[in-house]
Amino acid sequence: MSDKPEKFIDENGLRLDGRRVDEIRPMTVEMGVLSRADGSCYLEWGNNKVLAAVYGPRELHPRRLQRPSEALVRYRYNMAAFSVEDRIRPGPSRRSTEISKVSGEAFEPVVMKQFYPGAVIDVFAEVLQADAGTRTAAINAATLALVDAGIPMKGLVASCAVGKVDGQLVLDLNKPEDNYGDADLPIAMTEDGEITLLQMDGNLTADEIAKGIEMARKGCEQIFAIQKEALLSKFGTTDEEELLKEAELQAEVATSEDETEDVEVVSEVVSEVALEDEDDELKDEVDEDLELQDEGEAFTDDEVEDTSDEAEDLFGEDVSEFEINEGTESEGDSSSEPEGAESDEDEGEKNE
């Protein structure tokens, strides 16, 4: 173990590794690294190196441990004997048993266990290299391993720790800060902010706890972004993006169909108006011909036949009943009365 530093935060507000108090360590993720596991993830967070693997759902033995209405999620956290500077004894310990229990419970609100009654889902988190915050790193890796295994989940789980050094709260403790700090507050939460794990080692006031939870929330938001980026690189576009693309495509098709319908409607209206105009012109011609007939103007047989056909097409009636004067009349002869007929004036004189 290295010696305790004199100061954890310098006058510029920078920590021993150059981070600000609200910054997390760099994180890299690789999914699907184990071919024999149903789901797996390798995660590096600072100097932490964690490998998570998921097996199942599969039948649980012994049968007395089965749950008739849901699956059992078994979480096993373990630190490799070579993961720290001083070799540790391999196998389970009180610390690893406690971390396994609380970490497994962190997934209770999100894993949809009701789909696999009587089955078991085994989650293994193996710490290959430790550098403070191993339980939180293991939870982040196990979340992605569960997704890689196709386990139905309501959402992701992210985990981050807050500590206190030099009387100040800091996010994501490194090894010196974890060893010599005043407090350690590991937290896990879902995407909607529900806290699924909260532990504390050390002394913090109520205000410091509230502030620490808010700092951890912001740290988990950064982790969620990293997790989603890893999922996109493994599985491609998300369902939401595919739905948005499909909706945009449907909107474009609907818009083009509406435009086509509008053009057809406008074309029909224009055609109807044009036909109405032609009908009006034809009506005017027939009316004019009939007026000329009433005035006594003569038409040829061809003109009479053409006019009758046009009128019959327009009105759907037989207009042959109209009597149209035939032949050619001499100019100046304005009377068509027969000889011997008396005019109105002569008749008036007789009445007088």
GUKE-304672 format. One record per residue (C-alpha): x, y, z negated. Coordinates in steps of 0.2 Angstrom, whole numbers, padded with zeros to 4 digits, always signed. Each point is the difference from the previous one (the first is absolute). Example, Ala and Ser with C-alpha at 12.3 -4.5 7.8 and 13.67 -1.06 7.14 Angstrom:
GUKE-304672
+0062-0022-0039/+0006+0017+0003/
***
This chain:
GUKE-304672
+0000+0000+0000/+0007+0017+0005/+0002+0014-0012/-0014+0012-0004/+0002+0016+0011/+0001+0017-0009/-0014+0007+0011/-0013-0008+0011/-0006+0016+0008/+0012+0013+0005/-0003+0019+0001/-0006-0001+0018/-0014-0012-0005/+0008-0015+0008/+0002-0017-0008/+0015-0012+0000/-0004-0007+0017/-0004+0017+0008/-0019-0001-0001/-0013+0012-0007/-0010-0004-0015/-0015-0004+0010/+0008-0010+0014/+0001-0019+0002/+0015-0010+0006/+0001-0006+0018/-0011-0015+0004/+0002-0012+0015/-0012-0015+0003/+0000-0015+0011/-0015-0012+0002/-0001-0018+0005/+0018-0005-0005/-0004-0017-0006/-0007-0012+0013/-0007-0013-0013/-0010+0012-0010/-0017+0005+0005/+0006+0018-0003/+0016+0008-0005/+0009+0017-0002/+0017+0006-0004/+0002+0017-0008/+0015+0011-0004/-0003+0015-0012/+0015+0009-0004/+0012-0014-0006/-0015-0012-0004/-0002-0015+0012/-0016-0010-0002/-0007-0014+0010/-0018-0005-0002/-0009-0015+0007/-0019-0005+0000/-0006-0018+0002/-0018-0004+0002/-0015+0000-0003/+0002-0018-0003/-0007-0013-0011/+0004+0002-0019/+0007-0014-0010/-0004-0005-0014/-0018+0002+0004/-0004+0005-0018/+0008+0017+0005/-0012+0003+0014/-0012+0014+0000/-0017-0005+0008/-0005+0017+0006/+0017+0008+0005/+0018-0003+0003/+0014+0001-0012/+0014+0012+0003/+0017-0006-0008/+0014+0013+0000/+0017-0005-0004/+0014+0013-0003/+0018-0006-0001/+0017+0008-0001/+0014-0010+0009/+0014-0005-0011/+0012+0011+0011/-0012+0015+0001/+0009+0010-0014/+0018+0003-0004/+0000-0012-0015/-0007-0016+0005/-0016-0005-0008/-0007-0017-0004/-0011-0007+0014/-0017-0005-0003/-0015+0009-0009/+0002+0011-0015/-0012+0010-0011/+0004+0016+0011/-0004-0009+0017/-0016-0008-0007/-0006+0016-0006/+0003+0009+0016/-0007-0014+0010/-0017+0001-0010/-0002+0019+0001/+0006+0001+0018/-0013-0014+0005/-0014+0010-0008/+0005+0015+0010/-0007-0009+0016/-0017-0005-0009/-0010+0015+0007/+0005-0002+0018/+0002-0019+0004/-0016-0007+0006/+0001-0016-0010/-0019-0005+0003/+0004-0006+0017/+0010-0014-0006/-0008-0009-0015/+0010-0013-0008/+0016+0005+0009/+0016+0008-0005/+0010+0014+0007/+0019-0001-0005/+0010+0016+0000/+0019-0001-0003/+0010+0015-0003/+0019-0003+0000/+0012+0014-0005/+0016-0003+0009/+0009+0016-0006/-0006+0011-0014/+0002+0019-0002/-0015+0005-0012/-0018+0000+0005/+0000-0018+0005/-0018-0004-0005/-0006+0015+0010/+0010-0005+0015/-0006-0018-0001/-0019+0006+0000/+0003+0010+0015/+0008-0015+0009/-0013-0012-0006/-0014+0012+0007/+0007-0001+0018/+0003-0019-0002/-0018-0002-0004/-0005+0009+0015/+0012-0010+0011/-0008-0016-0007/-0017+0007+0006/-0008+0000-0018/-0016+0011+0000/+0003+0016-0010/-0010+0015-0003/+0016+0011+0002/+0019+0001-0004/+0008+0002-0017/+0015+0011-0003/+0011+0001-0015/+0012+0013-0007/+0008+0005-0016/+0002+0016-0009/+0013+0003-0014/+0007+0014-0011/+0018+0005+0000/+0008+0016-0007/-0018+0005-0007/-0007+0000+0018/-0011-0012+0009/+0007-0008+0016/-0007-0012+0013/+0007-0017+0005/+0014-0003-0013/+0017-0006+0006/+0010-0012-0011/+0009+0013-0011/-0016+0009-0003/-0009-0016-0004/+0014-0006-0012/+0002+0017-0009/-0016+0009+0002/-0012+0005-0013/-0015-0009+0008/-0006-0011+0014/-0018+0000+0007/-0003-0013+0014/-0017+0003+0009/-0009-0010+0014/-0016+0007+0009/-0011-0003+0015/-0002+0012+0014/-0016+0008-0008/+0011+0004-0016/-0006-0014-0011/+0014-0004-0012/+0002-0019-0001/+0016-0001-0010/+0007+0012-0013/+0014-0004-0013/+0011+0011-0010/+0016-0002-0009/+0006+0015-0011/-0009+0015-0006/-0010+0013+0010/-0013+0013-0005/-0018-0001+0007/+0004+0015+0011/+0016-0009+0006/-0010-0016+0004/-0013+0010+0010/+0014+0009+0010/+0009-0016+0002/-0016-0009+0007/-0002+0015+0013/+0019-0002+0005/-0002-0019+0002/-0016+0003+0011/+0010+0011+0012/+0014-0013+0000/-0013-0013+0004/-0007+0010+0015/+0018+0000+0007/+0001-0019-0002/-0017-0002+0008/+0006+0009+0015/+0015-0012+0001/-0011-0015-0002/-0011+0005+0014/+0014+0004+0011/+0007-0018-0003/-0017-0007+0004/-0002+0010+0016/+0017-0006+0006/-0005-0018-0004/-0018-0001+0006/-0001+0015+0012/-0015+0012-0001/-0012+0000-0014/-0018-0004+0002/-0005+0018-0003/+0011+0006+0014/-0007-0013+0012/-0018+0005-0005/+0005+0018+0003/+0007-0004+0017/-0015-0010+0004/-0012+0014-0005/+0010+0012+0010/-0002-0011+0015/-0018-0002-0002/-0002+0019-0002/+0009+0002+0017/-0011-0013+0008/-0016+0008-0007/+0005+0017+0006/+0004-0006+0017/-0017-0009+0001/-0009+0016-0006/+0009+0010+0013/-0006-0013+0013/-0017+0001-0006/+0000+0019+0000/+0006+0000+0018/-0014-0013+0006/-0013+0011-0009/+0006+0016+0008/+0000-0009+0017/-0017-0006-0002/-0006+0017-0005/+0008+0008+0015/-0008-0013+0011/-0017+0003-0007/+0002+0018+0002/+0006-0002+0018/-0015-0011+0004/-0012+0012-0009/+0007+0014+0011/-0002-0010+0016/-0018-0004-0005/-0003+0018-0004/+0006+0005+0017/-0010-0014+0009/-0015+0006-0010/+0003+0018+0006/+0001-0006+0018/-0016-0010-0001/-0009+0015-0009/+0006+0012+0013/-0006-0012+0014/-0017-0002-0008/-0001+0019-0002/+0004+0002+0019/-0014-0013+0004/-0012+0010-0010/+0004+0016+0009/-0003-0009+0016/+0017-0003+0007/+0002-0014+0012/+0012-0015-0003/+0005-0013+0013/-0004-0019-0003/+0018-0003-0005/+0001+0014-0013/-0017-0006-0007/+0006-0018-0002/+0017+0005-0008/-0009+0012-0012/-0013-0014-0005/+0014-0012-0003/+0010+0011-0011/-0016+0005-0010/-0005-0018-0002/+0018-0004-0007/-0001+0014-0012/-0017-0001-0007/-0004-0018+0003/-0016+0005+0009/-0008-0002+0017/+0000+0018+0007/-0008-0005+0017/-0017+0007-0007/+0007+0017+0002/-0006+0007+0017/+0014+0009+0009/-0004+0010+0016/+0008-0007+0015/+0005+0008+0016/+0007+0017+0005/-0011+0015-0002/+0002+0016+0010/+0007+0015-0009/-0012+0013-0005/-0015-0012-0002/-0002+0001-0018/-0018-0008+0000/-0003-0019+0001/-0019+0002-0001/-0010-0008+0015/-0010+0010+0012/-0016+0007-0005/+0005+0001-0019/-0005+0016-0008/+0013+0010-0010/-0003+0005-0018/-0002+0018+0005/-0014-0004+0013/-0009-0011-0013/+0001+0015-0012/-0008+0011+0012/-0015-0011+0002/-0002-0002-0018/-0001+0019-0002/
***
